[in-house]
Structures are given as C-alpha cells and as structure tokens.
C-alpha cells in the first residue's frame, strides 16, 4: 500500500480559489503568513524587566565551575538592584538554591570535557550517548527501514521533531548523514538536535563540517547559511561564548530578516553581555515573524502601513501594547458591506416637533436591540469560558481576532474616515450648541434678552425666534446630511473589516460572538445619528409655543428603514477545508481558519524513544518544511518555480507557539505525494526541511 502525503496551501485563509483580500498581493507574489505577526508588542519597559530577569537567572556557561560562577554572577547582578526593590527581595529568596549547588560543586569537582577533535568524534559521542540513554529506541530504529535510506531517515527526523521526540530525531539525522555525508542540510539540522541535549561542542563541530559543503537556498526563502548561523549562535550561547554568538546571530539576521529565532537568540546573548538597550531592540523584533523592513509591494498592505497601532487602554496604569494592521496579519477578504439606513430629517421646525416621537421610539428600539445583543454575547462568553480551548495558540489566535474587531475603527485606512466623521459631527454639535446651549451669547439667549427689553415680550420673542430657528434648522439639516455621509463611509469600512475578521472563526460560538460585535458597532453608529436628530427636535419642541408656527400633532411615522446586517458564514462553512494540511507517515498537521492541530498515528519505532526528553532543554524549536513545484498548474497562480512551505514553532512543552505558511498569493493547490517522492500533476516535491533552535521570546 502506498502511503500518501497531502499538502494544501492557500495563504489568504483557506484552500478556496478566488479568496483574495482587498489590496491583496497580485498573482505570482510570494507571501509569508505568520500567526506571530498578529502578536501584540508589549511596552518596552515591560520587556526590559523580562530581559533583566534573564540576565540575572539565565546567563551561565557549563563547566567545572558553572555553579560557583553562576552564584557570583547572581550576587553581582542582584547587588545592582536598589534596596527595597521588590524584585531584589524575590531574587534573594532564590540565593540558597544557588549557594547549595555551588557548595556541592566545590565538594565534588568535575573535569572539563574537551571539544571533539573532528566530525567523526562528535558523531561518535552523540551515538554513544544515545546507546546509553535510549537503548531500546536505538535498537528499534536500527531495525527499521528508515535507518537504511537517507531520505527516509531525514523525513523520520522531521516527523520526530514535530512529535517532540528529539532523541529519535537525533538518531535519524545521524543515520541520514552517514548515508548521505555531502548533505549540508542534514548536518545543520543535526546540530540543532545536538544542542537540544546540551551537546553544544559537538554541534559546533558538526556545523563547521556543514560550512565546508555547498550551502544553497533553504525552505521559506531562508538561506541555509542563516539557519546554520542561528543554530551556531544558539550553541555558543549554551557554552557561554556570548561575544561569538552575537557575531553569528547578527549575520543570520542580516541574511534572513524574517528569522525571528535569530532575533530571539541575539536578544539573549546581548542581555548576557549587559547590552540591554540593544537586546531590547532584538527582543521586540523577535516577537513577530515578519520584519517590517521586508514588507514589499504586493503584501496585503503597503510597507508604510506596517506600523504599530496603539491599543486603547481602559486603565492608564495598564501596560500599553501595539498591533500591526489587521489586514496585514489576518485574512479579511470575506467582509460584508453595510448600508447605513437613511434617516428622515425635518425640513422645518414644525416637522421637527412632529418627528420627535418617532425619533424617541426608534431610539428605544435600537437600544433594546443593543441590549439583546449584549445579553447574547454574555451567554456566549459564558459558554466559551466554561470549556477548554484546544491549545494555547488557538486561544491566543481567537482572542487576537476579537481584539482586532474591537479596534477595527483604529485601522490605518479606516481611522481617517472616523476623523472625518468626528469633524462633521462636531459641526452638527456646534449648530445645536450655539443656538440652544452655550454659556452666553447663544441665539436663544440673545432673543430672550431682546424680548425682555421690549414692551411686548411674547410678540418680540416670536418675531425673532421663528425666522432664526428656521434658518438654524436649515443649517443643522445640511450638517446632519454631511455627518450621515461621513458616517456611512466609516461605518461601512469598519463593518467590512470586522466581518472579514469574524469570517476567520470556525468555532460557532466564537464566530457568533465576533459577528455580534461587528453588528453592535454598526448599530451604535446609527444610534448616535438618531440621537443627534432627537436632541435637536427635543429642544425645538421645548420652544414650540414661541419659536414654531402651530404644529399639527401627528402619530409617529417611520423615520428610517430597519437596520440590516449581512453576517458572514463561519470559516468552516465558507471553505470546508483546511488552509494547510500535511499528512506524513505518523504526523498530520492541520492549520485551518483559527485552529491548528497536530495528530500522531501509530508511532512505530519512535515509541521506543523519549526516555530522557524531560531532563533537557525546554527552549523553543522551529521545524520548517518546503515544497518545490516544477510545473505550472492550470487555475493557480504558481509559475515554473513556485515555492511553498510551512513552519511550526513548538515551545519546550511541545505546545504550538507559532505557525506559518509561504505560497504565491491566490494559489490553491492539493498534492498527493507517495513515499517515493513522486507527486501527482507532475510536481516535484523537495525534501528540504530545517530545524532551528531558539531561546524564545522573553
């Protein structure tokens, strides 16, 4: 039986042809979609505190005097903190632990382990370590077919890395190298696997051997040299060689600006050297995958729009965060239009009095509708809080989508529309205030003064007020029309963006919650317009005896059509498939809408490994894979050299931390790949993949 792998990519949200967002890249443009690009950027002061903590607790070098050196560094750094600093007190409580380790080290000194002389010795040490610590796993692997074929061994290592079985990945990569010793990619990945088990000296020797081989283009457009330098920098950090690590990581970042792992590692090595300001810059860049300077024409928004949007803060003491534009980090192509209902405005003061009951009635209806929406949202929030999300990353993705809807009116292309509306609404307010409610010199106040000075108060008041109010009503009506025009533009743009964001949800509860929020925003916009009409008519009514010709009482009339909302279908209903689905021998990765999952089937020999995982490094691991297609597929945007790929970043506990895909804009493609590497539709799938180590974001 031939096992197949299915790869399905579409960068704008799912595998559905034609799902191209407004302002999306043209066909043929390659786009990287990274979930981490939606991450909020914390306040600099908050990140600085995290870096300070890392400098005190996380900067140390292995060796015979490691514990004593760590204690000395700890004491030096803590002494720099002011007395009475709460952080200092919490650190001082940790000192007994460091002291105990230093004393134990002094009583039982160990010898430094020299670096391997060459590649053969490095691999021999690693294999001996595996035989000692994973005897059952090594026996099962050596008996498998994967141990006898370089391509199969490399693919097995890829799957083992995704499954969190790093010792199995190490064994498979050693075998892959022995079977294909001229493959630099295998050596670079092998070094990453070695560092996971603190075999950093061995990793550096392996990387030195890789540098002697041809290094080409890696997956996702990241040069293999950049991946090599990142893993080299990570290994040097593990050895406490921070200056050398800085050099390697700066070069890696220059070669591949989107290599967030290199920025995260650079932040650590700069922190350990006391270069906190530089470390802060690198740490902030490492929060997201896509560097702002790499945004090109053809990305969902132009480079100048890749800016940070401040989040409104309900509490001034809360840490501020900044966000990238929603159009840059989410698929908003499925947004719906919204038509602001036409509101009947009084042509005369008489009609204003007649329409007042209708405005009041409409306001009551709109507020009741808003209350019902809020009540339903509370019910949905209770449902959501009462269950557990699939993963932390999915929870974060869903939260960020909803937060993007809350701040939709602050989007770079929408904010100017609301500013224009604020200006036109201010004009309405000025007319209303200047006639009725200013603190002195109002039209109505001046009329009162003149009437009081006359012999016939009522007649003078009426003679002055009727024409003045008629003129003011005309001015107010014109200003209201201008406000309604600006409001319609702003509300429509906001609703389109908000519903486009809501369409990213596949979960019914989250989708309804987000859709209601989009609808509440549009409802509030129209409610404010009705309110402005009502308060004008209300003041006219107060002075109808003196300022309005005799008005005929009429029953309430319909002053606006019912407000209507066109709700998007959920992501699952729209697309019915995943944005990316990759099924390998034992691992299946699915990135669909706002969810990501990894499933393991019968693990085979991998099940015999994993006995030592918990005792080692808990840093993040990124696994990236690419597919190279050498054909033109009808109906897609792929050309002769189309490039596609994906990456997954896992934290030390094996939880998803980030995912992303790379493909040509608008491309929709499904490939079936057999174990021999042959693919349907004449496509050639490259076997490239990369393993990158990182300390993670602070």
N, C-alpha and C positions, 0 to 999 in steps of 0.2 A: 504494500500500500504506500502511495506517495503522499507524504505529509506536505501540506502547502502553507505558505505564509501569505497573509493578505495585508497589503499596505494600502491605505486610503487616505489621501491628503486633500484638504481644502483649507486655505488659510483664512478665509473670512467667516469661519464659524462651523461649517459642516460640509459634508460631501453632497452638495446640491448645486447643479450648474446654474450659472447666472446670479449667484448670491454675491454681488459686488456692491460694496457700500458707496454712498455718495462721496465723491472725492477719493475713491479707492484707486490703487495703482493700476496702470494700464496693463493690458495683457502683455506677458513677457517679462514684467518686472518681478524680481525675486523679493519676497517679503518674509521676514522673520517675525513670527507671532510668539511672544513670550509672555506667559502668565505673570511673571515677576514684574513686567513693565507697568502693571496696574498697582504695584505696591505703593503705599504712601511713603513719603520720605519724612522720617521723624525730624524733629527740631535738632539743630546742630548741637545744642547744649546737652540734650538727652543722649545723643550718640557719643559725645565726648566722655560722658560719665561711664558708658559701656567700655570705651577704649581704655580709660584709666583703670577700670576693674581688670581688664585683660592684662595690662602692663604689670599689675601687682600679682596676679594669680596665674597668668598663662604664659609667661616668658621664662623658659628654662631650657637647659641643654642637658642631654643624657651624658652619663659618665660616672666614674668612681666617686666624684664629689657632688653629684647632682643635688642631693637633698640638702647638703650644707650650703651649696651655692644658692639654692632656692630660698633658704631661710635668710641668708644675708641680703639677697635682693628684696625679699619681702620686708625685712626690717627697714631697709633703706627707703623704700618707697612709702611705707606706712608713716615713717617719721616725717615725711614731707607734708603730710596732711595736718591741718590745724587742730590743736587741742579742742575738744568739744564737738568736732565734726562727727555726725552720726555714722558716717561711712568708716571712719577710723575705729570707732568702737566695735563695729561689726567685724572688721578685719582682725582686730586684736583678739577677738574670741577664737579666731582660726589658728593663732600662733602656736598653741600647744600641739596641734596636729603636726605642723611643720617641724617643730622642735623635736618631737618624738621620732620622726623619720630621720632627722639629721643625727640624732644620738645613736639610733640603730645603725645607721650607715657608718658612723665612726667606729663602732664596736666590731663591725664585720665588713671591713673594706673589701672592695672588689677591684679587679683589674680592667683597664680599658680594653675594649675589643678593637683590634686594628681593622682598618678598611680592607675589603677584599683586594687582592693584587690584580685580578682581571675578571672578565665576564664569567669564565668557567668557574672560578671560585665563588663568585657571587651567586650563581645559579645553584652550585653545589650546596652552599649554606642554606639557601631557601628550600631546596628539595629535602635536605636532611631535617630541617625544621618541620616541614610538612609530614615527613615519615614519622617523626617523633610525636607530633601533636595531633595528626589526623591519619593514623594508620589505616583505619577502616575505609576512610574516604579515598586515600591514595590507592589502596588495593582495588576498590570498586572502579575508580577512574581508569587505572591501567588496564583493566579487563574490558573496558568499553570501546566501542568503535570510534568514539570521539578522540581517544588518545592516539589514534593511528593515522589521523588525517588532519593536516594543518588548518584547513578551512573549518572543519567541524570543531576542532579544538578551540579555535578563535571564537566561533559562534557560541560554543558552550560557555566560554568565559564571559561573553556578553550577557547571556541569559543568567549566569550565576551572579554577575554583578547586579543585575536588576532585581534578582531574588534576595539580595543581601547575603549571599554565600561567597564571601570574599576569599576564603581559603580555597574553595573549589575553583574560583576564577584564577587564583594564583597558580594552582596546579595545571589548569588547562592552558594558561598562557605560557608557562614553562615548556609544556609539550608542543605548543604551536611554534615556539621559537626553535626548538630542536628540529622540528620537521620543516621549517621554513626560516633558516637563520638570516636571510637577507631582507626580511620584512621589518622595516623600521617601526611601522605602526604597532606591531606586536610588542616590540621592546618598550615603546613609550607607555603602552597600557600595562605592561608587566611591571614597570617601575611604579606606576600608580598603585598597583595591587600590593607591591612590597611595602610601600610606605604605610599602607593601612595597618600593617603588623609591625610598624616601627623599624623595619629593616631599611632605614634611610641610607646608610652607607652602601648597601647593596643596590638600592635604587639608583644612586648617583653613578655607580659603575655601569649599570645597565643603560642609563641614559647617555653616558659617554660613548658606549658602543653604538647606540642608535644614531648619534650625531655623525658617525663615520659613514652611514648609509644615506642613500638619496632620500630626501625629505620632500614630499610633494604637498599638494593641497589636501587638507583634511575634510572632515564632514562639516556641514553647515557653513562652509566657506572659511573655517578656521584653519590656518596653516598648521601642519603637523609640528613645525618648529615652535609655534606658540604654545601648543599643548605640551610639548616636551619641556619648554622653559617654565611653564606653570607647574608641572609635576616636579621639576628640578627645584624651583623655589620652595615648594611645599616640603620637599625632603630636607632642604637646607634649613628651613625653619625648625623642623623636627630635630636637627642637630645643633640648634642654637647658633648657626652661622648666618646671622641676620643681614649683615652687610652684603654678602654674596647673594643671598636670597633676594634682596632689594634689586640688585642689578638684573638678575634673571627675570624677575616679575615685571619690572618696568619695560623691558624689551618685549615680553609676552604681551603686555597691554598695548604696546605700540603696534605690534603685528596683528593683533585681534582685539580691537576696542570693545567688542561685544563679549569678550571673555570675562564675565563677571567674577569667575573663580580667581582669576589673576588679581583683580582689584581687591577682593576679599583677603587673599593671601598677602598682598602688598600692604594692606592696612595693618595686618598683624605684625609683619616684620618691621614696619615703620614705628608702630607702637612700642615694640620691644627695644627699639633704639632711642626712644624718647622723642621721636619726631611726631608729636601728637597732631599738630596742625596739618601736616602732610597726610598723616594717617587718616584724619577726618575726611579729607577730600576723597581718598581712595575708598574709604568705607561707604561714603554716600554714593559713589559711583557703583559700588558693588551690590547695592540694594536691588538694582534692576538689571536685566539682561542687556537691553539695547542702550548703547551710549547715545546721548543726544547728538553728538557730532557726526554719528553715522547715518542719521536720518537723511534720506535722499528724496529728490523729486520722484513722486510715484508711490511714496509711502502714504498711508491713509490720511495724513495731514502733512503740510509742508514743513520743512525743518524749523522755520521760525515759530511754528505753533507748538513745537515740542518744548513747552515751558511748564513750569510748576504752577499749579492753581491752588491758592490757599484754601484750606477748608474752614468754613465759618465755625467759630468756637462759641458754644453756649456759655462756657466758663472761661474767663480771662486767664485763670491760673492753669488751665489745661494745656498740655504740650501741643503746639501747632504742628500740623502736617501739611505737606504739599502733594499734589497729584498731577499726573500727566493728563492731557485731554482724553476724554472718554473715546473719541473717535480714533485715537492712536492705539489704544490698548484693548478695545472691545469691538466686536462686530456690531455695527448699528445699522446695517443695510435694510433691516426689516421694519423700520419705524413706520408708523401710521400718521396720516395727516389729521389735522384738527381744524375745523371751521368754527370760529367764534360766532355765536348767534348774533344776528342783527338786533340791536336794542332800539325800540321806538323811543325817540326823544321828542320832548314837547316843542312845538314850533312857537308857542306863545305862553305867557304866564297862565292864561286860562287853562290851556291844555296841561300845564304842569300840575295844577291843582287836580284836574280830572284824572291824571295818570298816577298820582301819589298812591292811592290804594293798590293799584296794580304793581307798582314797584315794591311796596311792602309785602304783598302776597308772594311775589316772585322771590324776594329775599328769604322769606320764611321757607319756601320750598327748596331753595338752593342750600340753605343752612341745614335743613333736615336731611338733604341728600348727602351733604358732607358728614354729618353725624353718623349716618348709616354706614358710610364708607369707613369711617374711623372705627366704628364698632366691629365691622367685619375684619379690619386689619388687626385689631386686638385679638380676635378669635384666632386668626391665622398665626400671629406671633406666639400665642399660647401653644398651638399645635407644634410649631417649629421648635420652641423651647423644650417641649416635652419629649423630644426624640434626639437621637444622636446622629450627627452628620457622618457620612461615610469616612471622610478623612479631614484632617485639619486644613489641608489645602483647599478642599472643596468648600468647607465652611468659610474660609477666608475669601474665596472667589465669590461666593454668594453674597457675603457681606459687602465686598467692594462694589459689586454690581448695584446693590441697593443704595450704597452711599453715593455712587455716581449719579443715580437718579435724583437723589436729594439735592445734589449740587448741579443739576443739569443747566439751570439758568445762569450758571457761572462759567459755562464752557466758552472758550475763546471766541468762537464765531457767533455765540448767542448773547453773550454779555452786552455787546454794543446795542443789540435790539432792545434789551431791557433798560439800558440807559436812555435810549431814545424815548421809550415809553414813560420812564420816570420824568423826563423833561416835559413831555406833552401832558402828563397827568398833573404836574406842578402848575402848568398853565391853567388847567381847569380849577385847581385849588385856589390859585391867585384871584381868579374872577369871583369865585364864591366868597373868599375871604374879604376881598376889597369891597364887595357890595354889602355883605352881611356881618362879618365877624372880626374886623380889625379892631385894634385897641383905641383908635381915634382917627377921625378923618374918613371913616367908611362912608360910602354913598348913603346908606340908610341913616347913619348918624347925622350927616350934614342936612339931610332932608328934615329930620326931626328938629334940628336947631332952627332952620329957616321957618318951619311951620310954627314953632313956639314963638318966634318973633313977630309972626303975623297976627292980624286981628281974627282971622278965621282959620284955626289950626287944621281942622279936618279937610277943608277945601284946598288949602295950600299943600297939605301933605299929599292929597290925591293928585293934584295938578302936577306936582313934582315927581312923585313916585311912579305913576303909571308909565310915562314915557321912559323914565330912567330904567325901570325894571324890564320893559320891553326890549330896550337896547342891550341891556346886560344879558337877557335871555338869549338873544341872537348871538352875542359873543360867546357865551357859555356853550351854546349848542354847537357852534363851529369848533370850539376847543375840544368838546366831547367827541366829535367826529374824528378829529385828528388823533385824540387819545385812543379811540377804538381801532383806528387803522394801525397805529404802532403796536397796540396790544395784540391784535390779531397776528401780526408778524412774529412777535416774540413768543406768544403762547403756542403758535403752530410749530415753530422751530424747537421749542422746549419739549412739546409733546412728541414730536417725531423722534427726537433723540431719546427721550425717556422710554417710549415704547420700543424703540430699537434695542435699548439695553434690556428691557424686560423680556424681549424675544430670545435672549441668551439662556433663559431658565428652562430646564426640562422638568424640574420638580413642580408639580401643580400648585402646592401651597406657596412656594416662593414666587412662582410666576404670577399668581393672583395678587399676592402682596405687592409686588412691584408694579403690576398693571394698575392697581388701585392708587398707588402713589402718583403715577403719571396722570391719572384721571383727576385726583384731588388737586393737583397743581393747576390743571386747566380750569377746573371748576372754581378754584379760588380766584383765578384771574378774571373770569366773567363776573363772579360775585362782587368783586371790587368795583367793576364798571357799573353794575346795577346800584351798588351802594352810593356811588358818586351822583347818579341820577336821582336817587331817593332823597338824599340830604338837600339837594337843590330844591326839589319840589316841596320838601317839607318846610323849608324856610319861606318859600313863596306862599304856601298855604297859611302860615302864621300872619302874614300881612295882606291876605286876600281882601279884607274889608277896605283897606286904604290904597292898595297898590294894583289890584286886579279888577278889571271890569267884571260885572256879575257873571259868575261861572255856573253853568248848569251842572247839577250833580248827575254823574253817570255811573253805572255799575262798573266794576273792574273789567278791563279788557286785556287781551293777551298782548303783552308788550315785547315778547321775544319767543322764538320757537324753542322747543325743548332742546336742551344741550345734549349732544350725541357724542359717544366715544366709540371709536373703531379700535377694538382691542386686538393685539397681535396674538397669534397662536403661540403655544409654547414651542421651545426649540425642538422637542421630540416630534410634535405634531407637524412642524414645518418641514423638517428634514428626514425624519425617520431613520437616521443612521448616524454613525459617529463621524466626527471630523477627522479622526485618525484611529485606525485600528491595525495593530501589528500583532500577528499571531506567529509565534515561533514554536520551537519544539516543546518547551514546557511553560513558556511565559506568554501571556496575552496582555497587551497594553491597549487601553481604550481611552481616548480623550474625546469626550462628547459633550458639546454645549458647555455647561459649567461644572462638569464632573470629570474625574479621571480615576481610573481603576487599573489595578494590576492583579491578574489571576494566575495562579500556578496550577498546572496539571500534574500528573504523576511525575515526580522529580527524578526517578531513576537513580543513577549513581550520586547525584547531588545530595540525596537524602542522607548519605553516609558522612557528609561534611557538616561543619558548623559547630564543632565541639569547643572551639577556642574564640569564637567571634566576640562574645560578651566581655572578654578581658582586654580588648584592644581599642584602637582609636574610635571615637564617636563623632568624628568630623563628617562633613558632607561629601557626597560622591556624585558626580555628574556622569551619566552614561549617554553618549550621543551616537546616533547611527545615521547613515546616509544611504540614499538610493540614487544611482546614476542611470539615467534613461537615454539610450542612444537612438531613439526613434521619434518621429512626430506622430502624435495620436490625434486622429480627427476629433473635433469637438472640444479639445482642450487648448490651453494656452502654451503647452510645452513645445519647445523647439528642439533642435537637433541635440543640444547639450543641456537639456533641462536638468536642474539639480533639485533634489528634495531631501528632506531629512527630518529628524526629530531628536529631542533630548529629554531626559528625565533627571531631575536632581533629587536625591534622597538624603535625608538627614541621618544622624548617627543611629537612630532607632528604626531606620528603614521606612520612615514616613515620607510621603511626597512633600517636597519643598518647592519645586518649580517644574513646569513642563513647557515645551515649546515646539513649534513646527516651522519648517522652512519649505517654501514652494513658490512657484510662479503664481502671481495673482490671477484669480479666477480659475485656476486649474482644478479639475475634478478627475480623480484617477483611482481605479482599483486594479491592483496587480495580484496575480496568483503566482507564487514562486515555489518551485519544487525544491527538494533538498539538494539537487544537483546544481542549483543556481540558474536553471532555465526559467524564463518567465513568459507568461502569455503576452500577446500583442507584440512579440519581437523585442521586448525590452531586456536590457542587460542591467542586472542589479549588482551594484558594487558591494563588496564585503567589508567596507570600511566602517570602523566604529572607534570611538575614543572614550577613554576613562580619565577623568580629571578629578584631582583631589582639591579640596578647599577647606579652610577653617570655618567657612560660613560667615554670614553677616553678624556683626556684633550685636 
